[in-house]
Amino acid sequence: MKSIYPWQESDWERLRELRKRPLSGLLFKGSQGIGKLDLALSFARSLLCQQLDESGFACGQCPSCHWFSQGSHPDFRLLQPEALSQDDEEGEGGESEKKSGKKPSKQISVDQVRALADFIGMSAHQGGGRVVVIHPAEAMNLNAANALLKNLEEPPQGLLFILVSHKPQQLLPTILSRCLSFALAAPDATSAGRWLAQQGVKNPAEALAASGFAPLQAVQMDEQLGSGEREKLLCAVRQPAALDVFALADALQKTEQVLVVQWLQQWCYDLGSMKQAGRLRYHPGEEAAIRKLVEPVDPLNIARLQKYLQTAKREARHTLNPKLFFESLLFSYRQLMLE
């Protein structure tokens, strides 16, 4: 039962070769939104399947595949933050949050890692291998990472840890040294664009570019591309001299602050790229407008703006007054673009 994305064909063939090697730790790494977790789960499912097809995919019919589909396979564990684990129990999680007053954790705790002790100590239910997928691995706090390290240093026979990470540089060097690094290939535009069209994305090329060539994020980006708030922002920043800061800040105040900063970061990335290299990444349909816009702008001001937006993105998660935050953001943009 084939269960990978079109751009992962070569990755799958590499994984089939890895099956021939004894492994205790495998690190899936690559940018966010390219399907690393889905590939890791497909690989884990194939490792546990009793009747692989000719391409190495799980059959989808055997008892092992049924257990896996139901989330009850005795030889498999998925370790991830509580905030991600509640995706399938949104209503129940929401009620729990209201009662406790606490938001689900975005970290993988040491208690979660220690809870694997019984699983690690048991023999395989089917007499074969066992798999633990940790996603995203950088979400482990320091204590959790050290607890995992003990298991990686003395792994039980037949147990494979698959760590999935967007930011492997944040993992402990000792953990990195005990895992075989597996870098996922970047999605090619043709297969990713075709897949996006199949998902009903109206502007596959534009959505793919705006997402930084991350197809899974491009599906969500397609909704943003058609949003009135994003269009208002881009229309305004094309003409800094005519930018009405107060009116635009008022129009954006109900939009997620981090999202607005990301839109501006993508816009400013293309300003700098056009100024220095004559190329665009995120706004392929805006070449004429951006070329004209950046012609009189000092490259140092574009660099200052990009640095400012990095700081603003961190602050965006903790703002108490969105309107004032957007006013400051837009004033800074207008000032640096007109100096």
N, C-alpha and C positions, 0 to 999 in steps of 0.2 A: 504494500500500500504506500505509494509515493506520497511523501508529506514534506517536501522542501519547496523553497521558492525557486523560480526559474534561474535566478542568478547564482544559485548555490550548487549547481551541477558539479563544478570542478572541486568545490569543497567536499562534497559527498564522496567523490572518488578518492580524495586524499584520506578521508576518514575510513573508507573501506580498507585501505592499505594499513592504516594504524591498528585495525582489529587484529592483525597478525603479530603485533608486538605486545609484550606484557606491560601494562600501564597502571599506575596507581593515581596519577594526577594529570589532568589535562586542562589547559587554560584556553578557553575560547575568547579571543579579543578582537575588537574592531569598533567602529563608530556606532553610536546608538541609532536604532531604527533600521538596521539591515537584516534582522532576523536571527541574531545569535542564539537567543534562548530557544526559539522554535527549532533550530537546527540541533541544539544540544538535546532537547527532548526527543526529537526524532531518532537521534543516534542512540540515546539511552533506551528507547523503546526497542530499537533493532537489536541491541545487545542482549535484551531479555527475551526477545521473541523466540518461539520454538520452531517456527517454520518460515525462515526468511525467503523472500522471493529472489529471483535471479539478479536483481540489481542491489541486493543487500538491504532492502527495506523490510520493515516489519509486515507480517502478513495481514494483520488486522482481524484475524479469525480465531487464533488460538486462545486458550485460557489466559495466557500471559498478556496478550494484547487487550483482552476484555478488562482485565484487572487494571491495566495501565490507563485505559480510557475512562474507567470509573474512579481513578485516583486512589485505588486501594491495592496497588501492587506491593506485596510483602518484601520485595527485593529492591524497592526504589523509594528514595526520599527527595523531595524538593525543598530546599531551604532558602527562604527569602523574607524580606521585611514584612511585618504584620500589615503594613499599609498595602502591600501588593497581594498578600494572601487573602485579603478580604474582598477582592474584586468580585468573586463569585457569590459573596454573601453581603452585598451592598446594603440591603435593607437592614439585615440583622446587625451588621457592623455599625450602621448609623445609629441604631437604637442603643447599642452598647456605648458608643461615644457619648451620647446624650446623658446616659446614666452615670458614667464614670467621670465625665468632664475632660477626658484625655483623648487626644488624637492618636490614631494608630502609629506606631513607631516606624520610622523610615530606616532604622538600623537593624542589622542582624545581631542579636545579643549573644553573650556568652552562654546564657541558659539554653538558647536554641541549639547551639553547637554541642553543648554537654548532653542535651536530650537525645543526641544521636548515639550515645554510649551503648544502649541496649541493642540498637540496630546493628552497630558495628561488631558487637560481641557475638551476635547470632550467626549461624551458618545460613547459607542461601536456601531459601524455601524450595527452589527447584533444583538444587544441587549445582547451579551454574554461577554466574557472576551477580554482583550487586552494584548499584549505581546511586551516587548522591550528586545532585545538581545544586550548585549554590549560585544564586542570582539576585542582584548583581554582587559580585564578590567584594567590591570596594565598599559595600554597605556594612561589612563586618566592622565592629568597633575593635579596638586594640586587644581587649581581653578575648573576644570571640576569635580573632585571627590567631592569637597564641594558642588557644584551645584547639583550633583546627590543625595547627602546625604539629602538635603532638601526634595526631592521627596520620598526617602525611609523612612524618619521620619513620613511623613503624606501621605501615599500612597492612591490614589483614589481607591474606591472599584472596584474589578475586574481587576485591572492592575497588571501584574506580570513582574518584572525585572529579567532577567536571565543574570547573569554576568559569563563570560567564562574566566578563568585565568590559565596561565601556572605558574604564580608566585604570588599566593595569599598573600604571606608575604609582598609584596610591596603595598598592598591595605591599606587604612586607617582602623585602628581598629574599628572606629565607623561604617564604611560600613560593615565590616565583622560581627559585632554584629547584624546587621539588615537583614542579609541574612542567610537562611538555607544552611549550607555547604553540598555539594553533591560531594563526592570524587569518581571519576570514577575508576573502577577496571582496573588493569594493564592487557593488552592483554595476553592471554595464547599463548604459542609458536605454539601449534597445529593448532588452528583456524586461527591465524595470518599468519602462514606459508602457509596454504591452500589458504587463500585469496590472498596472494602475488603471489602464483603460478598462480592463475586465472587472475591476472593482467599482466601476462607475465614476471614476474621477474625470471631470469634464476637461481639465487642461493638464494632462499628464506631464508634459515637458516643463511647464511653468511650475507645477506643484513639486516636481522632483528637484528642480533647481532651487526653489525657495526653501526646501527642506534640507539642503546641503547634500543632496543625492542619497537620502535615507528613505527608501520607498515606504516603510511602515509609517514614518512620520509624515510622508507626503500625502497619505490618505487623509490624515487629520488636517494637513496644511491646505488641502483643496477646499475645505470648508472655510478656512481663514481667508483664502484668496478671494472668496466671494463675499466676505463680510464687509459691511458698510464702514466699520471703524478702520479697518486696514486701508480701504480705499481713500477715506478722508485723510488719513495720515500721509499716505504717499502723494496724494494730490497737493497737500499743503507743503510738504518738504521739497517738492520740485521747485517751489518759488519762495525761498527764504525771506526775501524782501517784503513779500505780501502776506507772510505767515501771521495769522491772528492767534497769538499764543493762548489768550484767555478763552476764546470761542472753541478752539480745538481741544484744550484741556478739559473744558466742560463736556464736550462731546465724547471724550475718551474715559471719563472718570469711572464708568461702570465696567470698563474693560480690564482684564487682568494686567497688572503693572509689568510683570515679567515678560508677558507676551508683547506688549508695546515696545519694551526695550529691545527685545529680540528682533522685531520688525525694523527698528531703527539701526540696530547693529548690522543687519543684512544690507540695508540701504547704504550705510556708511562703508561697509566692506567693498561694495561695488563702486562707491565714489573713489576710494583709494586705489582699487584695482584698475579702474579706467584711467585715473591720473597717471599711474606708474607704468601700466602695461597695455592699456587700451582694450582691456577685456572685462567681461562681466561674468558673475557666477549666479547670483540670485534673481536678477531681474533682466532676463534676456530680451524682453520686449521694450526695454527702456533705454536702449543704447543712445539714441539721438538726444533724448532729454538729459541723460546723465553726462554725456560728453559736453554738452553746452553748459551744464550747471557747474562742472568742476574746472572748466577752462580758466576762470579768474581766481580760483581758490588756491591759497598757499598749501602745499602738501603737508607742512607742519601742522596746520590747523586741522586737517583731516585726521592726522595721527593723534592730535590732542583730543579730538572728538571721540575717536575709537577708544582711547584710554579712559575718558570720562564715562563712556557707556559701560565699560567693564565694571567700574565702581558702582554705577547706577543699577546695574543688574543685581548686584549683591544687596543693595539698599532696597530694591523693589520688593523684596520678600518681607520687609518689616515696616513698610510705610503705614502711617495711621491716617494720612490725608491724601488720597490719590490725586485729587485736583491740584493741590500744591506741588506734589511730586511731578506731575506732568507739566505744570507751568515751568518749574525749574529746568526740566529736561528740554523743553522746547525753546526756552530762552537761550540755553547754552548752545543748542544746535544753530539757532538763528545768528547768534553773536559770532560763533566761530566760522560760519559759512560766509559772513558778510565782511569780516575784518580785512 
